[in-house]
């Protein structure tokens, strides 16, 4: 018989639900250290393009700096995904973040020594990107390990918010440092900030990974490929393992739609962060002194949107959140391109920052909640590759267009393109319907979930979601027939009889169904 942990139901109110994961010591400690570390990284990511633009006067070099930072994420993605599944997560993070800190120290030494060649600075940016690219899937998987199952959605949203807060506040602080003390101090502060997570990581206690052997005993019934013997028999070649992740993802429309949303945000929306540099340098009358103010406006938008993510997903689901956030993102971006004063640009960037967080959180949350644990590292690596690849491509293309036709025209065109791309979200049907984003688990194409009449229900205010309806007594009842419920699972993940009833926390989608069972001693540690 299958045992399932009981969790307290999630809070009914969106704002509290969005930050609930911060109530746990390990997650809160790691989150604060990550915010400081990534703020330092983005301080460096501002300083490098800034000095390149000041020395060359070309927006192309600004785009190359962003591309050089992100391309390593794509190239190293397959290796990073396998590392996230095979290597100890904390050890991988410690090594990679130490390397990041050393690259920041090297940039400080080079600048202090008088090295000003653009190519040398670009190579240093690429080295930092390599260190971060190797650790990003492990970082996201580590968040899954230090968050309680009932708080996974909150943890993923907070992790996304942390990255975007650091992307805004790091450059805001960097703008002040660059104007007041110069690039050398910016690089030194980056080294100190990145070292923060290296100091904190040994104090964080992640939960041990749950394997099929742990969950089902020595018989080994459970998910394929999770026991040590089965892992040894699986393919060890990185590319073959990554190809398996591609096949897994391609057969699951919810994951494909989530990755497509992430790609659109990276290609069309993310380059606004680099356009802020160009706008303050050549478009707005205030000059470079306005750089901290505009990046602060982006950060304020991220903070304001944090409670909005939970409330919106709870009331209208992730699909509904994508339907309003993406077109509003495009409209606000277009309006920012038309702005002529510092204050109007700042006010519009608040809206841009908020829509950026909501749109990206929908994609990230969907990936985390749908993917099976046995594929988590590789699919998260694929997600990182999609985001960084689209961002790098968008940065280079929009930097080139900015030089050819102007920064204002480029931003307006990107905003209009976002609005146009968001239209299919409201009309697509079938395999790529937006409702796929609201699933709690993603069934492969051709399974019973696609052949039957099962439908997806957005989470309601009581915290129930896809495929469950509350009974009068407060429990939940599956809408699927037993045969349909059988088709909702990944056929490779679950080999025990189906259980037709779900608890509210399971309906919320915090865990892959195959991970619903954990050993009693792990429950005691996590409880």
MIDREN-642699 format. One record per residue (C-alpha): residue in three letters; x, z, y. Coordinates in steps of 0.05 Angstrom, whole numbers, padded with zeros to 5 digits, always signed. Example, Ala and Ser with C-alpha at 12.3 -4.5 7.8 and 13.67 -1.06 7.14 Angstrom:
<rs>
ALA+00246+00156-00090 SER+00273+00143-00021 
</rs>
This chain:
<rs>
UNK+00000+00000+00000 UNK+00026-00016+00069 UNK+00033+00040+00118 UNK+00027+00027+00192 UNK+00049+00071+00249 UNK-00003+00096+00297 UNK+00013+00091+00370 UNK-00023+00117+00430 UNK-00064+00062+00463 UNK-00032+00029+00523 UNK-00055+00053+00592 UNK-00116+00019+00620 UNK-00088+00006+00689 UNK-00041-00052+00702 UNK+00010-00019+00749 UNK+00023+00041+00704 UNK+00026-00003+00643 UNK+00079-00048+00674 UNK+00129+00008+00684 UNK+00112+00051+00623 UNK+00178+00035+00587 UNK+00217+00071+00642 UNK+00189+00137+00615 UNK+00239+00133+00557 UNK+00309+00159+00570 UNK+00349+00104+00536 UNK+00311+00047+00566 UNK+00312+00077+00636 UNK+00387+00091+00632 UNK+00402+00020+00610 UNK+00354-00011+00660 UNK+00386+00024+00720 UNK+00456+00006+00697 UNK+00434-00066+00685 UNK+00404-00070+00755 UNK+00470-00047+00786 UNK+00512-00093+00742 UNK+00470-00156+00753 UNK+00465-00142+00827 UNK+00541-00143+00828 UNK+00541-00208+00789 UNK+00494-00240+00839 UNK+00536-00213+00896 UNK+00592-00255+00866 UNK+00545-00313+00854 UNK+00530-00313+00928 UNK+00602-00303+00951 UNK+00629-00361+00910 UNK+00579-00414+00935 UNK+00584-00386+01005 UNK+00659-00395+01011 UNK+00653-00463+00977 UNK+00602-00485+01028 UNK+00641-00456+01086 UNK+00705-00491+01064 UNK+00675-00559+01044 UNK+00610-00563+01084 UNK+00576-00597+01024 UNK+00513-00573+00988 UNK+00540-00609+00926 UNK+00593-00555+00917 UNK+00538-00502+00922 UNK+00501-00537+00866 UNK+00565-00544+00825 UNK+00578-00469+00831 UNK+00508-00455+00803 UNK+00517-00507+00749 UNK+00586-00480+00730 UNK+00557-00411+00722 UNK+00499-00434+00678 UNK+00525-00491+00636 UNK+00565-00442+00591 UNK+00498-00410+00572 UNK+00476-00477+00543 UNK+00541-00494+00508 UNK+00550-00425+00478 UNK+00476-00414+00462 UNK+00480-00428+00387 UNK+00540-00381+00378 UNK+00508-00328+00422 UNK+00443-00330+00382 UNK+00479-00319+00316 UNK+00519-00263+00347 UNK+00454-00229+00369 UNK+00430-00229+00297 UNK+00495-00216+00259 UNK+00541-00174+00304 UNK+00528-00103+00329 UNK+00490-00112+00395 UNK+00524-00056+00433 UNK+00593-00080+00414 UNK+00578-00151+00436 UNK+00552-00126+00503 UNK+00612-00081+00514 UNK+00662-00137+00502 UNK+00624-00190+00542 UNK+00610-00144+00602 UNK+00683-00121+00603 UNK+00704-00194+00606 UNK+00655-00205+00664 UNK+00686-00147+00702 UNK+00756-00175+00691 UNK+00736-00244+00718 UNK+00710-00210+00782 UNK+00775-00172+00788 UNK+00813-00238+00779 UNK+00773-00270+00835 UNK+00789-00212+00881 UNK+00863-00219+00865 UNK+00862-00294+00875 UNK+00827-00290+00942 UNK+00872-00233+00966 UNK+00933-00275+00947 UNK+00909-00331+00991 UNK+00883-00380+00938 UNK+00829-00422+00972 UNK+00824-00485+00928 UNK+00751-00499+00911 UNK+00768-00520+00840 UNK+00802-00454+00825 UNK+00742-00415+00848 UNK+00696-00459+00808 UNK+00737-00446+00745 UNK+00732-00371+00757 UNK+00656-00379+00762 UNK+00655-00417+00696 UNK+00695-00362+00662 UNK+00645-00310+00686 UNK+00589-00354+00660 UNK+00621-00358+00591 UNK+00625-00283+00586 UNK+00552-00275+00606 UNK+00528-00333+00564 UNK+00556-00302+00500 UNK+00519-00237+00513 UNK+00452-00258+00541 UNK+00413-00264+00474 UNK+00444-00198+00452 UNK+00422-00167+00518 UNK+00350-00188+00507 UNK+00351-00166+00434 UNK+00380-00099+00456 UNK+00320-00089+00502 UNK+00276-00099+00441 UNK+00315-00045+00404 UNK+00313+00009+00458 UNK+00239+00000+00475 UNK+00184+00033+00436 UNK+00138-00017+00401 UNK+00078+00002+00443 UNK+00119-00010+00506 UNK+00152-00076+00488 UNK+00111-00117+00538 UNK+00128-00068+00593 UNK+00202-00069+00573 UNK+00205-00145+00574 UNK+00170-00149+00642 UNK+00217-00095+00670 UNK+00277-00132+00642 UNK+00254-00197+00676 UNK+00240-00158+00740 UNK+00310-00127+00737 UNK+00343-00195+00733 UNK+00302-00221+00791 UNK+00311-00158+00833 UNK+00386-00163+00824 UNK+00383-00237+00840 UNK+00352-00219+00907 UNK+00384-00152+00926 UNK+00453-00171+00902 UNK+00458-00230+00950 UNK+00425-00189+01005 UNK+00480-00137+01000 UNK+00530-00193+00991 UNK+00508-00226+01055 UNK+00522-00162+01094 UNK+00590-00153+01060 UNK+00610-00225+01072 UNK+00593-00222+01146 UNK+00623-00153+01157 UNK+00685-00151+01112 UNK+00695-00220+01080 UNK+00696-00249+01009 UNK+00751-00204+00982 UNK+00708-00142+00988 UNK+00650-00179+00957 UNK+00692-00195+00895 UNK+00718-00124+00891 UNK+00647-00094+00895 UNK+00627-00142+00840 UNK+00681-00114+00795 UNK+00658-00043+00808 UNK+00584-00059+00797 UNK+00594-00099+00733 UNK+00635-00041+00705 UNK+00573+00004+00711 UNK+00539-00022+00648 UNK+00605-00017+00609 UNK+00607+00058+00625 UNK+00533+00070+00609 UNK+00526+00030+00544 UNK+00561+00083+00499 UNK+00508+00134+00521 UNK+00449+00090+00501 UNK+00422+00101+00431 UNK+00386+00039+00404 UNK+00340+00043+00344 UNK+00370+00018+00278 UNK+00346-00051+00257 UNK+00288-00051+00208 UNK+00302-00093+00146 UNK+00256-00113+00090 UNK+00293-00066+00044 UNK+00280-00008+00091 UNK+00207-00026+00101 UNK+00188-00040+00029 UNK+00237-00002-00013 UNK+00288-00026-00064 UNK+00242-00079-00092 UNK+00260-00123-00033 UNK+00190-00150-00021 UNK+00183-00170+00051 UNK+00213-00221+00096 UNK+00261-00271+00066 UNK+00333-00267+00087 UNK+00333-00195+00112 UNK+00369-00159+00056 UNK+00444-00158+00054 UNK+00446-00199-00010 UNK+00399-00252+00018 UNK+00436-00254+00083 UNK+00500-00268+00045 UNK+00466-00326+00010 UNK+00441-00358+00074 UNK+00477-00411+00112 UNK+00534-00384+00154 UNK+00545-00446+00195 UNK+00524-00435+00266 UNK+00495-00504+00279 UNK+00455-00503+00215 UNK+00427-00435+00233 UNK+00410-00458+00302 UNK+00376-00520+00274 UNK+00332-00474+00234 UNK+00312-00439+00298 UNK+00295-00506+00330 UNK+00251-00524+00270 UNK+00218-00456+00272 UNK+00203-00463+00346 UNK+00180-00535+00343 UNK+00126-00517+00293 UNK+00096-00463+00337 UNK+00058-00490+00398 UNK+00056-00423+00433 UNK+00132-00419+00434 UNK+00138-00492+00455 UNK+00090-00481+00513 UNK+00126-00417+00535 UNK+00194-00452+00535 UNK+00164-00510+00574 UNK+00139-00462+00627 UNK+00208-00430+00631 UNK+00240-00499+00638 UNK+00193-00519+00695 UNK+00209-00455+00733 UNK+00284-00465+00724 UNK+00284-00539+00743 UNK+00238-00538+00803 UNK+00231-00465+00827 UNK+00297-00430+00814 UNK+00341-00473+00861 UNK+00306-00441+00921 UNK+00358-00386+00915 UNK+00414-00435+00931 UNK+00372-00469+00985 UNK+00370-00403+01023 UNK+00445-00411+01035 UNK+00437-00482+01061 UNK+00376-00463+01104 UNK+00412-00407+01139 UNK+00473-00451+01149 UNK+00441-00515+01176 UNK+00365-00512+01180 UNK+00341-00447+01211 UNK+00365-00430+01281 UNK+00386-00359+01263 UNK+00449-00379+01226 UNK+00485-00344+01168 UNK+00468-00274+01196 UNK+00397-00284+01168 UNK+00422-00291+01097 UNK+00412-00217+01078 UNK+00342-00217+01108 UNK+00319-00277+01068 UNK+00346-00252+01002 UNK+00314-00184+01016 UNK+00248-00220+01025 UNK+00256-00251+00956 UNK+00270-00182+00928 UNK+00209-00151+00962 UNK+00166-00205+00930 UNK+00194-00186+00862 UNK+00179-00112+00873 UNK+00108-00126+00897 UNK+00095-00172+00837 UNK+00118-00121+00785 UNK+00051-00084+00779 UNK+00015-00150+00788 UNK+00045-00177+00723 UNK+00013-00123+00680 UNK-00053-00124+00715 UNK-00059-00199+00714 UNK-00040-00206+00641 UNK-00088-00150+00623 UNK-00148-00179+00660 UNK-00140-00255+00650 UNK-00085-00260+00598 UNK-00018-00295+00603 UNK-00051-00363+00606 UNK-00093-00343+00666 UNK-00031-00314+00700 UNK+00006-00380+00691 UNK-00054-00419+00719 UNK-00052-00383+00786 UNK+00021-00365+00794 UNK+00051-00434+00782 UNK+00009-00473+00834 UNK+00016-00417+00884 UNK+00091-00418+00872 UNK+00092-00492+00889 UNK+00049-00484+00951 UNK+00091-00427+00979 UNK+00155-00465+00964 UNK+00128-00526+01001 UNK+00108-00482+01060 UNK+00178-00451+01061 UNK+00208-00521+01066 UNK+00165-00533+01127 UNK+00181-00466+01161 UNK+00219-00469+01227 UNK+00228-00395+01245 UNK+00264-00338+01209 UNK+00203-00294+01204 UNK+00157-00347+01175 UNK+00211-00366+01125 UNK+00219-00293+01105 UNK+00144-00282+01097 UNK+00138-00343+01053 UNK+00198-00323+01010 UNK+00161-00258+00994 UNK+00106-00300+00962 UNK+00158-00345+00929 UNK+00193-00284+00898 UNK+00127-00256+00872 UNK+00105-00321+00840 UNK+00174-00332+00810 UNK+00170-00265+00774 UNK+00099-00274+00749 UNK+00112-00345+00723 UNK+00177-00328+00689 UNK+00149-00263+00659 UNK+00092-00303+00627 UNK+00143-00347+00591 UNK+00190-00290+00572 UNK+00135-00243+00548 UNK+00104-00297+00505 UNK+00170-00312+00471 UNK+00184-00239+00457 UNK+00115-00225+00430 UNK+00108-00286+00386 UNK+00176-00294+00353 UNK+00190-00263+00285 UNK+00246-00211+00282 UNK+00285-00251+00231 UNK+00290-00308+00282 UNK+00293-00266+00345 UNK+00366-00274+00364 UNK+00367-00349+00355 UNK+00301-00362+00389 UNK+00321-00318+00448 UNK+00386-00357+00452 UNK+00344-00421+00454 UNK+00302-00391+00510 UNK+00365-00374+00549 UNK+00391-00444+00538 UNK+00326-00475+00563 UNK+00325-00432+00625 UNK+00398-00438+00644 UNK+00400-00512+00626 UNK+00339-00528+00669 UNK+00366-00484+00725 UNK+00434-00517+00723 UNK+00403-00587+00723 UNK+00356-00568+00780 UNK+00412-00538+00820 UNK+00456-00600+00814 UNK+00399-00650+00827 UNK+00370-00612+00885 UNK+00439-00600+00915 UNK+00452-00675+00911 UNK+00384-00692+00941 UNK+00397-00641+00996 UNK+00459-00678+01016 UNK+00425-00746+01012 UNK+00357-00733+01045 UNK+00361-00663+01073 UNK+00349-00591+01049 UNK+00279-00587+01080 UNK+00255-00650+01046 UNK+00284-00629+00979 UNK+00249-00562+00979 UNK+00182-00594+00998 UNK+00189-00645+00942 UNK+00204-00590+00891 UNK+00144-00550+00914 UNK+00097-00610+00908 UNK+00125-00625+00839 UNK+00109-00553+00817 UNK+00037-00561+00840 UNK+00030-00626+00802 UNK+00061-00598+00738 UNK+00014-00538+00740 UNK-00048-00582+00736 UNK-00044-00595+00661 UNK-00047-00520+00648 UNK-00120-00520+00667 UNK-00140-00581+00626 UNK-00096-00586+00564 UNK-00133-00576+00499 UNK-00114-00571+00426 UNK-00043-00557+00405 UNK-00016-00546+00476 UNK-00075-00510+00506 UNK-00054-00455+00555 UNK-00091-00405+00510 UNK-00032-00410+00463 UNK+00005-00365+00512 UNK-00043-00308+00496 UNK-00028-00303+00422 UNK+00001-00239+00393 UNK+00035-00278+00337 UNK+00047-00352+00331 UNK+00024-00389+00270 UNK+00060-00452+00246 UNK+00025-00518+00253 UNK-00017-00534+00192 UNK-00032-00462+00174 UNK-00102-00433+00170 UNK-00101-00412+00242 UNK-00099-00486+00262 UNK-00148-00510+00209 UNK-00199-00454+00217 UNK-00243-00432+00273 UNK-00201-00374+00297 UNK-00199-00367+00372 UNK-00153-00330+00420 UNK-00181-00277+00466 UNK-00145-00253+00528 UNK-00130-00179+00531 UNK-00188-00139+00558 UNK-00185-00076+00600 UNK-00185-00031+00539 UNK-00120-00061+00516 UNK-00146-00104+00459 UNK-00123-00176+00453 UNK-00119-00239+00412 UNK-00164-00242+00351 UNK-00193-00170+00355 UNK-00257-00141+00381 UNK-00273-00067+00389 UNK-00322-00035+00341 UNK-00371+00015+00368 UNK-00330+00072+00339 UNK-00268+00050+00378 UNK-00231+00015+00322 UNK-00218-00059+00321 UNK-00245-00113+00276 UNK-00211-00180+00263 UNK-00251-00241+00284 UNK-00219-00282+00228 UNK-00245-00287+00159 UNK-00195-00264+00105 UNK-00174-00336+00092 UNK-00164-00349+00166 UNK-00126-00285+00176 UNK-00081-00307+00119 UNK-00063-00369+00158 UNK-00046-00331+00222 UNK+00019-00306+00193 UNK+00085-00340+00190 UNK+00085-00359+00117 UNK+00158-00340+00110 UNK+00151-00271+00140 UNK+00100-00233+00100 UNK+00093-00230+00025 UNK+00047-00171+00017 UNK-00030-00174+00018 UNK-00062-00182+00085 UNK-00093-00124+00121 UNK-00155-00148+00159 UNK-00157-00091+00209 UNK-00108-00079+00267 UNK-00096-00020+00311 UNK-00098-00030+00387 UNK-00022-00028+00391 UNK-00016-00081+00338 UNK-00068-00124+00372 UNK-00027-00117+00435 UNK+00029-00154+00400 UNK+00089-00108+00408 UNK+00117-00121+00340 UNK+00121-00179+00293 UNK+00072-00165+00235 UNK+00130-00162+00186 UNK+00159-00103+00225 UNK+00096-00061+00225 UNK+00124-00015+00173 UNK+00184+00029+00187 UNK+00214+00086+00146 UNK+00190+00156+00159 UNK+00258+00180+00182 UNK+00260+00125+00235 UNK+00191+00146+00259 UNK+00216+00216+00269 UNK+00276+00192+00308 UNK+00235+00145+00351 UNK+00176+00193+00361 
</rs>
